[in-house]
Amino acid sequence: MEKKHVARRGLLLGSLALMVSGCASTTGWQVGSMFSSTPRISSRYRRRRVPYDGSEPPGTIVVNTYERYLYLVEGGGEALRYGVAVGEEGLTLKGRATIGRKAEWPSWMPTASMIRRKPHLAQYAGGVSGGPHNPLGAAALYLYRGGQDTLFRLHGTNEPWLIGQAVSNGCIRLTNEDIVDLYSRAPVGTPVLVI
């Protein structure tokens, strides 16, 4: 089987896909501006380098769920800041974790708790293969604690217009372009703090 690499064409195709869930939207099936090469997100949530005065060391990912930003801490008092969509209240992981695994065009399967909250997800209980149609988007960074998968992810989205909102089943979503960028900068073992 040919390995699927994250590519610009795949990202554009990904915008054609509808979210089926995962760490998916609670707002239902939305298509949005499917043929736009620029995601419809507020300029305040676009990736940029910003001053950072937190205490986390360089190389750490800090997710501020209240602000709807993810920071990749750099040296010299700076960080790369990415806009994110977060889990609905009570559904987002808090505290420390580590990137335990990474995947390009990951497959996805709803957890039992997701299916209980949203019974329509049972139709995907067998899983959804990786690709532009998948709700995890172009890439995923899997969060682990104590060597165990937490079932929470930092991942792409095919609904970039939801960046800046609390809409998912708990995972942290970035635009596909931003998750590709973060994926290239954050190796397995990267510490993550979700506040």
C-alpha positions in Angstrom: 0.0 0.0 0.0 1.3 3.4 -1.0 2.1 5.7 2.0 0.0 8.8 2.0 2.1 11.9 2.5 0.7 15.2 3.7 0.6 17.3 0.6 -1.0 20.6 -0.4 -3.4 18.8 -2.8 -4.4 16.4 0.0 -5.1 19.4 2.2 -7.3 21.0 -0.4 -9.1 17.7 -0.9 -9.5 17.5 2.8 -11.6 20.6 2.8 -14.0 18.7 0.6 -14.6 16.2 3.3 -17.3 16.4 6.0 -16.5 15.9 9.6 -18.0 12.7 11.0 -16.8 13.3 14.5 -13.8 12.1 16.4 -13.0 15.0 18.1 -15.7 16.3 15.9 -18.1 19.1 15.7 -21.2 19.2 17.8 -22.7 21.7 15.3 -23.6 19.0 12.8 -22.6 18.5 9.2 -21.2 21.6 7.6 -19.6 22.1 4.3 -18.5 25.8 4.3 -16.3 27.3 1.6 -15.0 24.0 0.2 -13.0 25.4 -2.7 -11.2 28.2 -0.9 -7.4 27.7 -0.5 -7.5 30.0 2.6 -9.4 28.6 5.5 -12.2 30.8 6.8 -10.8 31.7 10.2 -10.4 34.9 12.0 -6.9 36.5 11.5 -6.5 36.4 15.3 -6.3 32.6 15.1 -3.7 32.4 12.3 -0.3 31.0 13.1 2.3 33.6 14.2 5.4 34.1 16.3 4.5 35.9 19.6 6.3 36.9 22.8 6.0 34.2 25.4 6.7 34.7 29.1 5.5 31.4 30.6 7.8 29.1 32.6 7.7 26.1 30.2 11.1 25.3 28.6 11.7 25.5 24.8 10.2 22.6 22.9 7.1 22.3 25.1 3.6 22.6 23.7 1.2 24.6 25.8 -2.5 24.5 25.0 -4.6 27.2 26.6 -8.1 26.0 26.1 -9.7 29.2 27.4 -7.8 31.4 25.0 -8.1 28.8 22.1 -4.4 28.9 21.4 -1.6 26.4 21.2 1.9 27.6 21.9 5.1 25.9 20.8 7.6 27.4 23.1 10.8 28.6 21.5 13.9 30.1 23.1 14.4 33.8 23.7 11.0 34.5 25.1 9.1 33.6 22.0 6.6 30.9 20.9 4.8 29.9 17.7 1.1 30.4 18.4 -1.6 28.5 16.6 -5.3 29.0 16.8 -7.2 25.9 17.9 -10.7 24.5 18.4 -11.1 22.7 21.7 -13.4 20.2 23.4 -16.7 21.2 24.8 -16.6 22.1 28.5 -15.6 19.1 30.5 -14.4 17.1 27.6 -10.9 18.3 27.2 -7.8 16.7 28.7 -6.1 18.9 31.3 -2.6 18.7 32.7 0.6 17.2 31.4 1.1 14.7 28.6 3.7 13.7 26.1 3.5 13.1 22.4 3.7 9.3 22.3 3.0 8.7 18.6 2.5 10.7 15.4 0.6 9.8 12.2 0.1 11.3 8.8 -3.5 10.9 7.5 -4.4 8.9 10.5 -7.3 6.5 10.8 -10.0 7.1 13.3 -12.5 5.2 15.4 -15.0 6.7 17.9 -14.5 5.7 21.5 -17.3 4.0 23.4 -17.9 7.2 25.4 -18.2 9.2 22.1 -20.8 6.8 20.9 -22.8 7.0 24.2 -22.8 10.9 23.9 -23.6 10.8 20.1 -25.3 7.6 19.1 -25.1 8.4 15.4 -21.3 7.8 15.6 -22.0 4.0 16.0 -22.0 3.8 12.2 -18.3 4.5 12.4 -17.5 2.0 15.1 -15.5 -0.1 12.6 -13.3 2.9 12.0 -12.6 5.4 9.2 -9.4 5.0 7.1 -6.9 7.8 6.9 -7.2 10.3 4.1 -8.8 13.7 3.3 -12.2 12.4 4.3 -11.1 11.5 7.8 -12.1 13.8 10.8 -8.6 13.8 12.1 -7.4 15.7 9.1 -3.9 15.6 7.7 -2.0 14.5 10.8 -2.4 13.7 14.4 -0.1 13.9 17.5 -1.3 11.3 20.1 -1.1 12.4 23.7 0.2 9.8 26.2 0.5 9.7 30.0 2.6 7.1 31.8 3.2 5.3 28.5 -0.6 4.9 27.9 -2.6 6.6 25.2 -5.0 9.1 26.7 -7.3 8.9 23.6 -6.8 12.7 23.2 -5.1 14.1 20.1 -3.8 17.3 18.6 -5.0 16.9 15.0 -6.1 18.6 11.8 -9.6 19.5 10.8 -11.6 19.6 7.7 -13.8 22.3 9.3 -11.2 25.2 9.7 -14.1 27.7 10.2 -14.6 26.2 13.7 -11.1 27.2 14.9 -11.5 29.4 18.0 -14.5 27.5 19.2 -15.3 24.8 21.8 -17.0 22.2 19.6 -15.2 18.8 19.7 -15.4 15.6 21.7 -12.3 16.7 23.5 -9.4 16.7 21.1 -7.5 19.9 20.1 -8.0 20.8 16.4 -5.8 22.9 14.2 -6.1 23.8 10.6 -4.6 21.1 8.4 -1.9 23.5 7.4 -1.1 24.2 11.0 -1.0 20.6 12.1 1.4 19.8 9.3 3.6 22.6 10.5 3.4 21.5 14.1 3.9 17.8 13.1 7.2 18.8 11.5 8.4 20.7 14.6 7.3 18.4 17.5 8.9 15.0 17.7 7.7 12.0 19.7 8.5 12.7 23.3 7.6 16.4 23.1 6.0 17.5 26.5 2.5 19.0 26.3 0.7 21.0 29.0 -3.1 21.6 28.6 -4.5 24.4 30.8 
